[in-house]
Amino acid sequence: MKIGVLTVSDRCAKGEMEDKNILTIKEIFSNIADIVAYDIVPDEKEKISQKIVEFCDRLKVDLVLTAGGTGFAPRDITPEATKDVIEKEVPGIPEIMRVATFFSKTKNSALSRAIAGIRGKTLVINLPGNPNGVRENLEVVMDILPLGISLLDGNQHTHTRISGDDFREKS
């Protein structure tokens, strides 16, 4: 699996803050996927959309993970930028991330506006902008990512299963 990671943060883009989300994502996927693209952009709709398109269309990654810009702050516009470039929404992914983390981690997950969708053969998922939120949300969907990506690639019945145990070994 090839992954592109896009951190959306004004402070990280200015170099005022370290991006710790990428470290968490690298740890989680270290033995099961390759992060082939990574960038940081400010909370600007066009820059977010352009980078998602680049990862999907030019680099042909299987999965794009965005981290940040999914809340209520005035500059949080990652879901809107994502909607502008996806072809199909996948509402079940952010729904289950919100519900599962609401009951097991934090009630604040109900305030997430994250979305997920498909562009070409790439799955795009918005994640929160903090390492704990990234980890907690990915933990919820790790088991279904391989099948979803396999189906996007045209493989109707074959997929590699990543178990929850594989994920927990890295936590």
Contact map, one row per residue, 1 for C-alpha under 8 A:
111000000000000000000000000000011100000000000000000000000000111000000000000000000000000000000000000000000000000000000000000000000000000000000000000000000000000000000000000
111100000000000000000000000000001111000000000000000000000000111000000000000000000000000000000000000000000000000000000000000000000000000000000000000000000000000000000000000
111110000000000000000000000000001111100000000000000000000000111110000000000000000000000000000000000000000000000000000000000000000000000000000000000000000000000000000000000
011111000000000000000000000000000011110000000000000000100000101110000000000000000000000000000000000000000000000000000000000000000000000000000000000000000000000000000000000
001111100000000000000100000000000010111000000000000000000000000111100000000000000000000000000000000000000000000000000000000000000000000000000000000000000000000000000000000
000111110000000000000000000000000000011110000000001100000000000111100000000000000000000000000000000000000000000000000000000000000000000000000000000000000000000000000000000
000011111000000000101100000000000000011110000000000000000000000001110000000000000000000000000000000000000000000000000000000000001000000000000000000000000000000000000000000
000001111101100000000000000000000000000111100001000000000000000001111000000001000000000000000000000000000000000000000000000000001000000000000000000000000000000000000000000
000000111111100000000000000000000000000111100000000000000000000000011000000000000000000000000000000000000000000000000000000000001000000000000000000000000000000000000000000
000000011111110000000000000000000000000011100000000000000000000000000000000000000000000000000000000000000000000000000000000000000000000000000000000000000000000000000000000
000000001111111110000000000000000000000001000000000000000000000000000000000000000000000000000000000000000000000000000000000000000000000000000000000000000000000000000000000
000000011111111111100000000000000000000111000000000000000000000000000000000000000000000000000000000000000000000000000000000000000000000000000000000000000000000000000000000
000000011111111100000000000000000000000111000000000000000000000000000000000000000000000000000000000000000000000000000000000000000000000000000000000000000000000000000000000
000000000111111110000000000000000000000001000000000000000000000000000000000000000000000000000000000000000000000000000000000000000000000000000000000000000000000000000000000
000000000011111111000000000000000000000000000000000000000000000000000000000000000000000000000000000000000000000000000000000000000000000000000000000000000000000000000000000
000000000011111111000000000000000000000000000000000000000000000000000000000000000000000000000000000000000000000000000000000000000000000000000000000000000000000000000000000
000000000011011111100000000000000000000000000000000000000000000000000000000000000000000000000000000000000000000000000000000000000000000000000000000000000000000000000000000
000000000001001111110000000000000000000000000000000000000000000000000000000000000000000000000000000000000000000000000000000000000000000000000000000000000000000000000000000
000000100001000011111110000000000000000000000000000000000000000000000000000000000000000000000000000000000000000000000000000000000000000000000000000000000000000000000000000
000000000000000001111111000000000000000000000000000000000000000000000000000000000000000000000000000000000000000000000000000000000110000000000000000000000000000000000000000
000000100000000000111111100000000000000000000000000000000000000000100000000000000000000000000000000000000000000000000000000000001110010000000000000000000000000000000000000
000010100000000000111111110000000000000000000000000000000000000000000000000000000000000000000000000000000000000000000000000000000000000000000000000000000000000000000000000
000000000000000000111111111000000000000000000000000000000000000000000000000000000000000000000000000000000000000000000000000000000000000000000000000000000000000000000000000
000000000000000000011111111100000000000000000000000000000000000000000000000000000000000000000000000000000000000000000000000000000010011000000000000000000000000000000000000
000000000000000000001111111110000000000000000000000000000000000000000000000000000000000000000000000000000000000000000000000000000000011000000000000000000000000000000000000
000000000000000000000111111111000010000000000000000000000000000000000000000000000000000000000000000000000000000000000000000000000000000000000000000000000000000000000000000
000000000000000000000011111111000000000000000000000000000000000000000000000000000000000000000000000000000000000000000000000000000000000000000000000000000000000000000000010
000000000000000000000001111111100000000000000000000000000000000000000000000000000000000000000000000000000000000000000000000000000000001000000000000000000000000000000010011
000000000000000000000000111111111100000000000000000000000000000000000000000000000000000000000000000000000000000000000000000000000000000000000000000000000000000000000000000
000000000000000000000000011111111100000000000000000000000000000000000000000000000000000000000000000000000000000000000000000000000000000000000000000000000000000000000000000
000000000000000000000000000111111000000000000000000000000000000000000000000000000000000000000000000000000000000000000000000000000000000000000000000000000000000000000000000
100000000000000000000000000011111100000000000000000000000000000000000000000000000000000000000000000000000000000000000000000000000000000000000000000000000000000000000000000
111000000000000000000000000011111110000000000000000000000000000000000000000000000000000000000000000000000000000000000000000000000000000000000000000000000000000000000000000
111000000000000000000000000011011111000000000000000000000000000000000000000000000000000000000000000000000000000000000000000000000000000000000000000000000000000000000000000
011110000000000000000000010000001111110000000000000000000000000000000000000000000000000000000000000000000000000000000000000000000000000000000000000000000000000000000000000
011100000000000000000000000000000111110000000000000000000000100000000000000000000000000000000000000000000000000000000000000000000000000000000000000000000000000000000000000
001110000000000000000000000000000011111000000000000000100010000000000000000000000000000000000000000000000000000000000000000000000000000000000000000000000000000000000000000
000111100000000000000000000000000011111100000000000000000000000000000000000000000000000000000000000000000000000000000000000000000000000000000000000000000000000000000000000
000011100000000000000000000000000000111110000000000000000000000000000000000000000000000000000000000000000000000000000000000000000000000000000000000000000000000000000000000
000001111001100000000000000000000000011111000000000000000000000000000000000000000000000000000000000000000000000000000000000000000000000000000000000000000000000000000000000
000001111101100000000000000000000000001111110011000000000000000000000000000000000000000000000000000000000000000000000000000000000000000000000000000000000000000000000000000
000000011111110000000000000000000000000111110011000000000000000000000000000000000000000000000000000000000000000000000000000000000000000000000000000000000000000000000000000
000000011100000000000000000000000000000011111011000000000000000000001000001111000000000000000000000000000000000000000000000000000000000000000000000000000000000000000000000
000000000000000000000000000000000000000011111111000000000000000000000000001010000000000000000000000000000000000000000000000000000000000000000000000000000000000000000000000
000000000000000000000000000000000000000000111111100000000000000000000000000011011000000000000000000000000000000000000000000000000000000000000000000000000000000000000000000
000000000000000000000000000000000000000000011111110000000000000000000000000000001000000000000000000000000000000000000000000000000000000000000000000000000000000000000000000
000000000000000000000000000000000000000011111111111000000000000000000000000000000000000000000000000000000000000000000000000000000000000000000000000000000000000000000000000
000000010000000000000000000000000000000011111111111100000000000000000000000001001100000000000000000000000000000000000000000000000000000000000000000000000000000000000000000
000000000000000000000000000000000000000000001111111110000000000000000000000000001101100000000000000000000000000000000000000000000000000000000000000000000000000000000000000
000000000000000000000000000000000000000000000111111111000000000000000000000000000000000000000000000000000000000000000000000000000000000000000000000000000000000000000000000
000001000000000000000000000000000000000000000011111111100000000000000000000000000000000000000000000000000000000000000000000000000000000000000000000000000000000000000000000
000001000000000000000000000000000000000000000001111111110000000100000000000000000100100000000000000000000000000000000000000000000000000000000000000000000000000000000000000
000000000000000000000000000000000000000000000000111111111100000000000000000000000000100000000000000000000000000000000000000000000000000000000000000000000000000000000000000
000000000000000000000000000000000000000000000000011111111110000000000000000000000000000000000000000000000000000000000000000000000000000000000000000000000000000000000000000
000100000000000000000000000000000000100000000000001111111111100100000000000000000000000000000000000000000000000000000000000000000000000000000000000000000000000000000000000
000000000000000000000000000000000000000000000000000111111111110100000000000000000000000000000000000000000000000000000011110000000000000000000000000000000000000000000000000
000000000000000000000000000000000000000000000000000011111111000000000000000000000000000000000000000000000000000000000001000000000000000000000000000000000000000000000000000
000000000000000000000000000000000000000000000000000011111111000000000000000000000000000000000000000000000000000000000000000000000000000000000000000000000000000000000000000
000000000000000000000000000000000000100000000000000001111111100000000000000000000000000000000000000000000000000000000000000000000000000000000000000000000000000000000000000
000000000000000000000000000000000000000000000000000000111111110000000000000000000000000000000000000000000000000000000000110000000000000000000000000000000000000000000000000
111100000000000000000000000000000001000000000000000000110011111100000000000000000000000000000000000000000000000000000000010000000000000000000000000000000000000000000000000
111000000000000000000000000000000000000000000000000000010001111100000000000000000000000000000000000000000000000000000000111000000000000000000000000010000000000000000000000
111100000000000000000000000000000000000000000000000000000000111110000000000000000000000000000000000000000000000000000000011110000000000000000000000010000000000000000000000
001111000000000000000000000000000000000000000000000100110000111111000000000000000000000000000000000000000000000000000000011110000000000000000000000000000000000000000000000
001111000000000000000000000000000000000000000000000000000000001111100000000000000000000000000000000000000000000000000000000111100000000000000000000000000000000000000000000
000011110000000000000000000000000000000000000000000000000000000111110000000001000000000000000000000000000000000000000000000111100000000000000000000000000000000000000000000
000011110000000000001000000000000000000000000000000000000000000011111000000000000000000000000000000000000000000000000000000001111100010000000000000000000000000000000000000
000000111000000000000000000000000000000000000000000000000000000001111110000101000000000000000000000000000000000000000000000001111100000000000000000000000000000000000000000
000000011000000000000000000000000000000000100000000000000000000000111110001111100000000000000000000000000000000000000000000000011000000000000000000000000000000000000000000
000000000000000000000000000000000000000000000000000000000000000000011111000111100000000000000000000000000000000111000000000001111000000000000000000000000000000000000000000
000000000000000000000000000000000000000000000000000000000000000000011111100100000000000000000000000000000000001111000000000000010000000000000000000000000000000000000000000
000000000000000000000000000000000000000000000000000000000000000000000111110100000000000000000000000000000000001110000000000000000000000000000000000000000000000000000000000
000000000000000000000000000000000000000000000000000000000000000000000011111100000000000000000000000000000000000000000000000000000000000000000000000000000000000000000000000
000000000000000000000000000000000000000000000000000000000000000000000001111110000000000000000000000000000000000000000000000000000000000000000000000000000000000000000000000
000000000000000000000000000000000000000000110000000000000000000000001000111110000000000000000000000000000000000000000000000000000000000000000000000000000000000000000000000
000000000000000000000000000000000000000000100000000000000000000000011111111111000000000000000000000000000000000000000000000000000000000000000000000000000000000000000000000
000000000000000000000000000000000000000000111000000000000000000000001100011111111000000000000000000000000000000000000000000000000000000000000000000000000000000000000000000
000000010000000000000000000000000000000000101001000000000000000001011100000111111100000000000000000000000000000001000000000001000000000000000000000000000000000000000000000
000000000000000000000000000000000000000000000000000000000000000000001100000011111110000000000000000000000000000011100000000001000000000000000000000000000000000000000000000
000000000000000000000000000000000000000000001000000000000000000000000000000011111111000000000000000000000000000000000000000000000000000000000000000000000000000000000000000
000000000000000000000000000000000000000000001101100000000000000000000000000011111111100000000000000000000000000000000000000000000000000000000000000000000000000000000000000
000000000000000000000000000000000000000000000001100100000000000000000000000001111111110000000000000000000000000000101000000100000000000000000000000000000000000000000000000
000000000000000000000000000000000000000000000000000000000000000000000000000000111111110010000000000000000000000000101000000000000000000000000000000000000000000000000000000
000000000000000000000000000000000000000000000000100000000000000000000000000000011111110000000000000000000000000000000000000000000000000000000000000000000000000000000000000
000000000000000000000000000000000000000000000000100110000000000000000000000000001111111000000000000000000000000000000010000000000000000000000000000000000000000000000000000
000000000000000000000000000000000000000000000000000000000000000000000000000000000111111110000000000000000000000000001110000100000000000000000000000000000000000000000000000
000000000000000000000000000000000000000000000000000000000000000000000000000000000000111110000000000000000000000000001111000000000000000000000000000000000000000000000000000
000000000000000000000000000000000000000000000000000000000000000000000000000000000000011111000000000000000000000000001110000000000000000000000000000000000000000000000000000
000000000000000000000000000000000000000000000000000000000000000000000000000000000010011111100000000000000000000000111100000000000000000000000000000000000000000000000000000
000000000000000000000000000000000000000000000000000000000000000000000000000000000000000111111100000000000000000000111100000000000000000000000000000000000000000000000000000
000000000000000000000000000000000000000000000000000000000000000000000000000000000000000011111110000000000000000000111000000000000000000000000000000000000000000000000000000
000000000000000000000000000000000000000000000000000000000000000000000000000000000000000001111111000000000000000000000000000000000000000000000000000000000000000000000000000
000000000000000000000000000000000000000000000000000000000000000000000000000000000000000001111111100000000000000000110000000010000000000000001000000000000000000000000000000
000000000000000000000000000000000000000000000000000000000000000000000000000000000000000001111111110000000000000001110000000011000000000000000000000000000000000000000000000
000000000000000000000000000000000000000000000000000000000000000000000000000000000000000000111111111000000000000000000000000000000000000000000000000000000000000000000000000
000000000000000000000000000000000000000000000000000000000000000000000000000000000000000000011111111100000000000000000000000000000000000000011000000000000000000000000000000
000000000000000000000000000000000000000000000000000000000000000000000000000000000000000000001111111110000000000000000000000000000000000011011000000000000000000000000000000
000000000000000000000000000000000000000000000000000000000000000000000000000000000000000000000111111111000000110100000000000000000000000010000000000000000000000000000000000
000000000000000000000000000000000000000000000000000000000000000000000000000000000000000000000011111111100000110000000000000000000000000000000000000000000000000000000000000
000000000000000000000000000000000000000000000000000000000000000000000000000000000000000000000001111111111000000000000000000000000000000000010000000000000000000000000000000
000000000000000000000000000000000000000000000000000000000000000000000000000000000000000000000000111111111110100000000000000000000000000110010000000000000000000000000000000
000000000000000000000000000000000000000000000000000000000000000000000000000000000000000000000000011111111111110000000000000000000000000000000000000000000000000000000000000
000000000000000000000000000000000000000000000000000000000000000000000000000000000000000000000000001111111110000000000000000000000000000000000000000000000000000000000000000
000000000000000000000000000000000000000000000000000000000000000000000000000000000000000000000000000111111100000000000000000000000000000000000000000000000000000000000000000
000000000000000000000000000000000000000000000000000000000000000000000000000000000000000000000000000111111110000000000000000000000000000100000000000000000000000000000000000
000000000000000000000000000000000000000000000000000000000000000000000000000000000000000000000000000011111111100000000000000000000000000000000000000000000000000000000000000
000000000000000000000000000000000000000000000000000000000000000000000000000000000000000000000000000011101111110000000000000000000000000000000000000000000000000000000000000
000000000000000000000000000000000000000000000000000000000000000000000000000000000000000000000000000001000111111100000000000000000000000000000000000000000000000000000000000
000000000000000000000000000000000000000000000000000000000000000000000000000000000000000000000000011011000111111100000000000000000000000000000000000000000000000000000000000
000000000000000000000000000000000000000000000000000000000000000000000000000000000000000000000000011001000011111100000000000000000000000000000000000000000000000000000000000
000000000000000000000000000000000000000000000000000000000000000000000011000000000000000000000000000000000001111110000000000000000000000000000000000000000000000000000000000
000000000000000000000000000000000000000000000000000000000000000000000111000000000000000000000000010000000001111111000000000000010000000000000000000000000000000000000000000
000000000000000000000000000000000000000000000000000000000000000000000111000000100000000000000000000000000000001111100000000000000000000000000000000000000000000000000000000
000000000000000000000000000000000000000000000000000000000000000000000110000001100000000000000100000000000000000111110000000011110000000000000000000000000000000000000000000
000000000000000000000000000000000000000000000000000000000000000000000000000000100110000011101100000000000000000011111000000011000000000000000000000000000000000000000000000
000000000000000000000000000000000000000000000000000000000000000000000000000000000000000011101100000000000000000001111100001111000000000000000000000000000000000000000000000
000000000000000000000000000000000000000000000000000000000000000000000000000000000110011111100000000000000000000000111110001110000000000000000000000000000000000000000000000
000000000000000000000000000000000000000000000000000000000000000000000000000000000000011111000000000000000000000000011111111100000000000000000000000000000000000000000000000
000000000000000000000000000000000000000000000000000000010000000000000000000000000000111100000000000000000000000000001111111100000000000000000000000000000000000000000000000
000000000000000000000000000000000000000000000000000000011000000000000000000000000000001000000000000000000000000000000111110000000000000000000000000000000000000000000000000
000000000000000000000000000000000000000000000000000000010001010000000000000000000000000000000000000000000000000000000111111000000000000000000000000010011000000000000000000
000000000000000000000000000000000000000000000000000000010001111100000000000000000000000000000000000000000000000000000111111100000000000000000000000010010000000000000000000
000000000000000000000000000000000000000000000000000000000000011100000000000000000000000000000000000000000000000000011110111110000000000000000000000110010000000000000000000
000000000000000000000000000000000000000000000000000000000000001111000000000000000100010000000000000000000000000000011110011111000000000000000000000000000000000000000000000
000000000000000000000000000000000000000000000000000000000000001111000000000000000000000000001100000000000000000001111000001111100000000000000000000000000000000000000000000
000000000000000000000000000000000000000000000000000000000000000011110100000001100000000000000100000000000000000001110000000111110000000000000000000000000000000000000000000
000000000000000000000000000000000000000000000000000000000000000011110100000000000000000000000000000000000000000001000000000011111000110010000000000000000000000000000000000
000000000000000000000000000000000000000000000000000000000000000000111110000000000000000000000000000000000000000101000000000001111100110000000000000000000000000000000000000
000000111000000000001000000000000000000000000000000000000000000000111100000000000000000000000000000000000000000000000000000000111110110000000000000000000000000000000000000
000000000000000000011000000000000000000000000000000000000000000000110000000000000000000000000000000000000000000000000000000000011111110000000000000000000000000000000000000
000000000000000000011001000000000000000000000000000000000000000000000000000000000000000000000000000000000000000000000000000000001111111000000000000000000000000000000000000
000000000000000000000000000000000000000000000000000000000000000000000000000000000000000000000000000000000000000000000000000000000111111100000000000000000000000000000000000
000000000000000000000000000000000000000000000000000000000000000000000000000000000000000000000000000000000000000000000000000000111111111110000000000000000000000000000000000
000000000000000000001001100000000000000000000000000000000000000000100000000000000000000000000000000000000000000000000000000000111111111111000000000000000000000000000000000
000000000000000000000001100100000000000000000000000000000000000000000000000000000000000000000000000000000000000000000000000000000011111111100000000000000000000000000000000
000000000000000000000000000000000000000000000000000000000000000000000000000000000000000000000000000010001000000000000000000000000001111111110000000000000000000000000000000
000000000000000000000000000000000000000000000000000000000000000000000000000000000000000000000000110010000000000000000000000000100000111111111000000000000000000000000000000
000000000000000000000000000000000000000000000000000000000000000000000000000000000000000000000000100000000000000000000000000000000000011111111100000000000000000000000000000
000000000000000000000000000000000000000000000000000000000000000000000000000000000000000000000000000000000000000000000000000000000000001111111100000000000000000000010010000
000000000000000000000000000000000000000000000000000000000000000000000000000000000000000000000001100110000000000000000000000000000000000111111110000000000000000000000000000
000000000000000000000000000000000000000000000000000000000000000000000000000000000000000000001001100000000000000000000000000000000000000011111111100000000000000000000000000
000000000000000000000000000000000000000000000000000000000000000000000000000000000000000000000000000000000000000000000000000000000000000001111111110000000000000001110010000
000000000000000000000000000000000000000000000000000000000000000000000000000000000000000000000000000000000000000000000000000000000000000000011111110000000000000011110000000
000000000000000000000000000000000000000000000000000000000000000000000000000000000000000000000000000000000000000000000000000000000000000000001111111100000000000010000000000
000000000000000000000000000000000000000000000000000000000000000000000000000000000000000000000000000000000000000000000000000000000000000000001111111110000000000000000000000
000000000000000000000000000000000000000000000000000000000000000000000000000000000000000000000000000000000000000000000000000000000000000000000111111111000000001111000000000
000000000000000000000000000000000000000000000000000000000000000000000000000000000000000000000000000000000000000000000000000000000000000000000001111111100000011110000000000
000000000000000000000000000000000000000000000000000000000000000000000000000000000000000000000000000000000000000000000000001000000000000000000001111111110000000000000000000
000000000000000000000000000000000000000000000000000000000000011000000000000000000000000000000000000000000000000000000000111000000000000000000000111111111000000000000000000
000000000000000000000000000000000000000000000000000000000000000000000000000000000000000000000000000000000000000000000000000000000000000000000000011111111111011000000000000
000000000000000000000000000000000000000000000000000000000000000000000000000000000000000000000000000000000000000000000000000000000000000000000000001111111111100000000000000
000000000000000000000000000000000000000000000000000000000000000000000000000000000000000000000000000000000000000000000000111000000000000000000000000111111110000000000000000
000000000000000000000000000000000000000000000000000000000000000000000000000000000000000000000000000000000000000000000000100000000000000000000000000011111110000000000000000
000000000000000000000000000000000000000000000000000000000000000000000000000000000000000000000000000000000000000000000000000000000000000000000000000001111111000000000000000
000000000000000000000000000000000000000000000000000000000000000000000000000000000000000000000000000000000000000000000000000000000000000000000000000001111111111000000000000
000000000000000000000000000000000000000000000000000000000000000000000000000000000000000000000000000000000000000000000000000000000000000000000000000001100111110000000000000
000000000000000000000000000000000000000000000000000000000000000000000000000000000000000000000000000000000000000000000000000000000000000000000000000000100011111000000000000
000000000000000000000000000000000000000000000000000000000000000000000000000000000000000000000000000000000000000000000000000000000000000000000000001001000011111100000000000
000000000000000000000000000000000000000000000000000000000000000000000000000000000000000000000000000000000000000000000000000000000000000000000000011001000010111110000000000
000000000000000000000000000000000000000000000000000000000000000000000000000000000000000000000000000000000000000000000000000000000000000000000000011000000000011111000000000
000000000000000000000000000000000000000000000000000000000000000000000000000000000000000000000000000000000000000000000000000000000000000000000011011000000000001111100000000
000000000000000000000000000000000000000000000000000000000000000000000000000000000000000000000000000000000000000000000000000000000000000000000110010000000000000111110110000
000000000000000000000000000000000000000000000000000000000000000000000000000000000000000000000000000000000000000000000000000000000000000000000110000000000000000011111110000
000000000000000000000000000000000000000000000000000000000000000000000000000000000000000000000000000000000000000000000000000000000000000000100110000000000000000001111111000
000000000000000000000000000000000000000000000000000000000000000000000000000000000000000000000000000000000000000000000000000000000000000000000000000000000000000000111111100
000000000000000000000000000000000000000000000000000000000000000000000000000000000000000000000000000000000000000000000000000000000000000000000000000000000000000001111111110
000000000000000000000000000100000000000000000000000000000000000000000000000000000000000000000000000000000000000000000000000000000000000000100100000000000000000001111111111
000000000000000000000000000000000000000000000000000000000000000000000000000000000000000000000000000000000000000000000000000000000000000000000000000000000000000000011111111
000000000000000000000000000000000000000000000000000000000000000000000000000000000000000000000000000000000000000000000000000000000000000000000000000000000000000000001111111
000000000000000000000000001100000000000000000000000000000000000000000000000000000000000000000000000000000000000000000000000000000000000000000000000000000000000000000111111
000000000000000000000000000100000000000000000000000000000000000000000000000000000000000000000000000000000000000000000000000000000000000000000000000000000000000000000011111
